[in-house]
Each structure stands twice: as structure tokens, then as C-alpha cells.
């Protein structure tokens, strides 16, 4: 007996169709999954077996073989659990499932048959729509994420029982309604505002120019002058993202597992501030599954590197290509994937190791050789890609105690 249902796989932020072909024959009880499946998929046989039994359905004591086609493309994650379970149940002799091939199934199963959320639903659905797929059954927790894609019939389910009852015609499911992106934008609350920063009128003016022209910025000044505060306030003067920009950003955050499922879409511009000990892979992307890095998560937003010379030179040099092209290509042994990385770089640094060179309030204790060695940590090509260099001095006591209101973002 053979059954075939549709699912979708993910490579980077692009999806590809996967046929879950299930064959059940007489023989010694055995469950095997073939088709370049990773460990999470290999383990799915235990999840699927327990989910079927604990949901009250008959599990065939026979030889079960599942092929994930195309068999020459690597498959990752637990998103095929639901498709496997539906295919197996459809082959039971008393099955009443109707038109299972009309739907595309995405979801992970728990041992009690609950359908759990998965990563990357938004890019999967967008790619599936481009391939001509129209009807989907997905986890209930991913419903908001799916609500911002038009032209699809998406049915969220909480459990395997709910899914099977729907396919048998015993129960009706409500389709996901189209979300209102403008409502999400209006619900923004900016935590930091330029009115919270005392003084630094020249630095604020430079950041306004940077926001207007999309320029990269480096702020050079002593510790405590407000460089980090200025950078954190910077997103509050950036324009709202268009719906197309928001979808691009959401695809990246969905794949990386950082999407807030209560909102379903990233409606405010990202602000990423990795620690100076961050590795090259965490910044550019890679690792298991060639996941997006910090520079891709900052797409259409801001990447803030505080104390930029403290980052390793090799890590900083990896920014050259993304700053030039707006794209990062992650080339690894198992995959080569391109992620969008069109971000604004805001960096800060001290003028010398002690931080007081050029300060009006404190005296610098560094030698010329120490200053030269410190500044040489940033190469010429990197500094050439930063359009605006701002000198930020310490804020005076008079500015700090002033009661005058600063200009709001």
C-alpha cells in the first residue's frame, strides 16, 4: 500500500517541495525513513508512532518505509512529522480520510499527538505559494505568522486528532484570517527617544543625516560620553518598514527561531548589538544548517558594534562584502546559502586605550605607540565603508543638570 502527501523543506530562507511517500508492506515490524534525512527526522519515527497510538488510531505492525523526495536534497528539522502521521493513518484499512493530497502538511508532533510550532513557516508558505500550492495545514501556534500571506487557505490545528477529524469531514476548521500590518505599525512603542539624551547636539545632527541617507556611522569619544545611548535611540528616527521589507525581515527571524509568534511579523526595524566576543560564524551565519548570523538578522535595520576595536580583526573584516553588496553568502561543506544583509552599521570606539585622548575633562595617559596600535585594529578598507565619523566628547555637568527639554525623535 502506498500513500503520498505533500510537505515543504527549507534551504536558507527559500522553501522547496517535499513528497512524503509512505509504503506499508507485510514483514517484520520496522520503520525506516530515507531521503537524506538528518537526525531530527530519523528520530521522528518514535514521535510519530507514539502520537498515532496516543491519539487513539491504529498503528500498523508491519514494515513501514517513508521516502522524502527529492532524495538527493538534505532535509532538516521535525517539520515532516505531521505529514508522516497523516500518510500512515490514511493506509489503515478502516481509514475515511478524503483528498489528503489536496493539502500541504507542516508540523512537529509531540508524543501525546499535539502539533507543536516549527521554525520558518512564513518563508515556507511564501515559497509554496510560488510553486502553486494553495491549501495548508500548520501548527496552531504558527497561525499569526501565516496570516500575513494572501492567496492561501491555511488551516491551523492543535492536535493530530483535530487534523484527522478535519480530513474525515467530522470537523470544520476556521481558515487563518489576513492580518493587518498597519495595525501592527501603529502599536509600536519606542522605548528610547533622543529627548532622553542631554547635550550632544552635533552627534544627534550627524545621526539624523545618517538616517536620511542610510549612511554607516562611527562615533569616537571617551567612556561615558553617551555613544551607546545615542546608538540605541537611533532606530526611533528611522522610517517605518514597508510591508515588503517587513516580510523579508520576518523570513530571516522565522528561520532563526527568533520570531515573536504573538505578533507573527517583525514590524519594527531590527537593532542587533552582538557582544565583542562574538565569533565570526555567529556574525556572518553558518553552523548547523547554515543559519543566518547577526548581520542578516539586522537586515533593513541597525547593527551596533560597541567598542569596535575590541572585536577580533578577522570578525570585523568579514563585514567588507555585506557592507558593499547588501548580501552575505554563507559557503559551508554541506550548503552554500545567500542571506540578505542590507543593514546600517553604527560603531563606537574610544580614541585610545585609556579613552581620554582629546578629552577636555581628563588627561590621556597613553603613549603615541599605544594609540597608533589601538587605532590600527580597524583597517583602511573597513573605515572607508563608514561614511560618517563623529567625535563625541563628554557631556558637561551644566548640560546634565539643565531642565530644558531636548528635541524628541
N, C-alpha and C positions, 0 to 999 in steps of 0.2 A: 504494500500500500504506500502511495506517495502523495505528499501534500506540499504545496509551495506557497509561501506567503512573502510579502514584501517588507523590508525594513530599510534602514539607511545607516551608512557608516560615515565617519568624519576623518578628513585628512587636512590638518591645519584648520582653516575656517571655511572649508568647502566640503560639501557632502557628496557622497556617491551612492547609487542604489545597490542594495544587497538583497539577493534572493535567498531566503531561508528554506532550503529543500530538505524535507524530512521523509525518511524511508523507514518503515517498520516491517520487519520480517520475522518469521519463526526462527528459533535458535536459542542459544544460551543468553540469558538476560545480560544486556550490555548497552551502554550509552556512550556514543563517541561523537565528537564534534570535529569536523575537518574544514579546511579552507583558510589556512594561515591565521588561526585564532591565537590571541595572546592568553596569558594565564587567567585573567578575569573571565574570559569566555570559556576556557577549559573548565573552570570551576562552576560554570553556570548549570551544568548537568545536575549538581547536587541541589542548587536553589530551585531549579525547575521541577525536579522530582518531588521535593518536599512541598512546594507551592501547589502543585496539582493535587497531591494527596490531601493536604490540609485544607484545600478548598472543596473537598468532597467529590472530586472527579476520579474516574478510574485511570490508574496509571498502568500501561501495558507491560506485562512481564515478558518482554520479547527483546529482540535485537533492534536498537534504535540508532540510526545514523543520520546526522544532520550535517549538511554541507552549506557553507556560507559562500555563495558565488557573487562575484568572480573569485576563484580560488587562489589567484596569484597576487591578490592585494591584501596587505596586512590589515586585520581587523582588531580593534581595541575596545575595551570597556565592557560594561554589563548591559548595554542598551538593547541587546538582542533577546533578552530573557523572555519578554512578553511574546514576541513573535514565535519563539521556540515552543512555548507552552500552548499557544493557540493552535499551532500546527499539529502537535501531538494529540491534543484533545479532539481535533477535527477528524482524526483517524480512528477514534473509538467507534465500535460497531453501532452504538446507540446515539451517536452524535447527531445533533439537529442544527449544527452551525450552517449559516447561509452566507454565501458570497464573501467568504473570508479573503478572497483575492482582491476585493474592491478596496481594501484598506491597507495602509502602511502602519506598522506597529513599532512603537518606540517605548521602551520602559525596562526598568530593573525590577526583579521580583524579590520580595523577602520570603523567608521560609513559611510564613503563615498566609502567603498569597497576596499581600499588599503590593501595590505598584508604587515604587519609590521614584523620586525625582532623579533625573540624569543631567549631565552637562551637555551643552551645545545644542539644545533644542531649536533655538532661533536660526542659527546657520543651517541646521539640518532641514528645517521646513522651507527656508528660502531656496536652498539648492533643490529640494524635492519638487517645489513648485516649478522651477526652471526645467526640470526633467518631465513635467507633465502630470505629476501625482497631485491628486485633489483631496483625498479623504484620509484622515489620520486618527489613530487612537494613541494618546500620550498620557503620561502621569498627570494626575490632578494638580500636583504642586508646580508643574510647568505651564499651567494654563495661562497665567498672566503674560508670561514670556511669549506665548504663541498668539496672544490676542492682537499684536501689532502687525500681523501679516494678513493682507487682504487676499481674497480669491481662493480661500481654502475652507474645507469643512474639517474642523478639529474637534474631536470628542475626548474630553479628559475623563479618566477613570481612576478610582481609588484602589480597586482590587481586581484580581483575576476573575472572581465571581461576577462582578459588575460588567466586566468586558464580555464574558461568555454569555451572560443573560442578554446583553445588547445584541450580540451577533445571532442569538437564537430568536430574537424578536420578543423576548419576555419583558424587556425593559427598554425605555427610551432615554437617551442621554441628551442633555442640552448642549448645543454647539457653543464653542467659545465665541463671545461677542467681541467685535472690533474695539480695541482700546482707543482712548482719546489722548493723543500725545500733547496737545495744547494744554490740557488739564494738568498733565504731569509737570510741564514747564512752569505753570502758574503756582504750583505747590512748592517751588524752590524756597528754601530759607538759607541765605548766605550767612554763615556763622561769623566770618571775619570781614571787616569793612575798613577802607582806608581812613575812615574817621577815627579809628582806634589807634592810629599811628601818629604820634606827636612829632612835629617838625618834618625833616627830610623832604622838603618841597621839591628839590631838584630830582631826587630819586623817584618820587611819585610821577613827576612830569615825564621822566625817561621811560617809566613803565607804561604810562598812557600811550606814548609814541610806539612802544614795542607792541602793545595790544592792538593798536590801529593798523600796524603794518605787518604783524606776525613775525617780529624780529626776535632773535635769540639775545639773551642779556646775561652779563656777568656783573655782579656787584662786589666791589673791592673795598674793604673797610675793616676797622678794628672790631674785636669782640664786643657785643652789647650795643652795637650801633643800630640794630633793627633790621638786618638783612633778611633773616628768616621770616620775620613778621611781615615784611613787605612782600616777600615771595608768596606767603600763604594768603595774603589779601588779593594777590594778582588775579585769580580766577573770577573775583567779584566784578571786574570791569570788562571781562570778555563777553562777547555777544552769545546769545543762546544758540545751541546747536540746531541745525535744520533736522528734519525727520530722517533724511538720508544719512547725515553724519551720525545721528544717534543710533541708527541701525548698524552702521559699521562698528561703532564702539561697543555696542551690546553684543555683537557676534564674538568679538575678542574676549570680552569679560565672561560671556557664557561658556566658551570653550575652556577658559582657565578656571572655571568654577567660582568666580568672584561676583557673579550677578546676584543682586538682591531680588529674590523671587517674589517679594511682596510688592515690588514696583513693576517688575517684568521688563523694564527698559532703562538704560542709562541716559537720563535726560539732562544731566549737568556735566560740564566738561571735566574730564578726569584730572586729578592732581596727584602725581606719584612722586614720592620722596624716599628712594631707597637709601639704606644706611651705607656709609662709606666702605664697609667691609663686604658689600655685595659682590658676588662672584661675576665673572664675565657671562656665564650661562644664564644666571638669574636676570641680568640686564638685557641681553640680546635674545634669549629664548633658547630652547633645546631641552636636554634631559630626556626622560621617558616620554615618548610620544611627541617630541619636538614641540613642547608647549610654548606659547608666547611669553616674552620677557617683559621687563618693566617698560622698555621703550615702546613696545606695542600696546601695552595697557595704558600708556599715556597718549595714544593716538587721538588727534583732534583736541588735545588738552595740553597740560604742562608737565614737564619732567624737571624736578627741582633737585639739583645736586648741591647739598650744603657742604661747605669746605671742600671744594672740588679737588684741590691738590692732594687731599688725603686718600682719594680713590687710587687704586693701582693704575699705573700708566697704561698697561695693556687694556684694562677695562675702559679707560677714557678714550683710547684710540679706536675702540670699536664703534664709537659714535660718529666717526667720519662719514661713512657711507649713508646711514639713515638721515643725518642732517642734510646731506646733499640731495638724496633721492626720495626721501619720504617713505622708503620701503626697507625692510630688513629680510634678507634671505638666510634662513637657518639651514645649513647643509650638514647633515649628520650621516652616519653609515646606513641607517635604516630609512631615511627620508630626507628630501630637500623641499622645504616649505617656505613660501614668502608671506610675510605678515605686513600689513600697513603700519607705518611708524612716522606719521606726519605730525610731529609734536613741536611745541615751543620749549626750548631749553632755557631754564633760568638757573644760573650757577652763582655761588657766593664763595669768597675766599678772603683770607687775611692778606695784607700786603707783605707780611714777613712772618717768620716762625713765631715771634712773640706777639705779633698782631698790632703793634703800635707805631710802625713806620709811617710817618706823615701825619700822625695824630696831633691835634692841637692841645690835647689834655695830658697825654702821657708820653714818656720818652722811650724810644726804641733802644733795645739792648743787643740787637743782632749785628753781626759783622757783615760787611758787604758781600763776602763769600757765601755766608749763610743765606742772605736774601736772594742772591743770584741762583743758588742751588734750589731754593724753595720755589722760585718763580719758573725755573726750568722744568718743573714737573709737568707743566702744560706746554705741549708742543705748539709750534707756529701754525701748522695746518688746522689744529683744533681752535686756536684763538682767532684764526681768520674766518671761521664759520660762525663766530659770535659777533653780531653786528654792533651791539651797544655795550660799551664798558662804562660803568658808573662808579665814581668814587663816593663812598658813603662814610661820613665822619660821625663821631659820637654826638648824641643829642645833648644839648646844654641843659643845665638844671632849670634855667628860665623857661625853656620850651616845655619841659616836663611838667612844671607846676602851673603852666598857663591854663586858664579856664576857657580860652577861646575855642570855638568848635572848629574842628578840621573838616575839610570838604569830604562828603560822603562818596562812596563808589558810584 
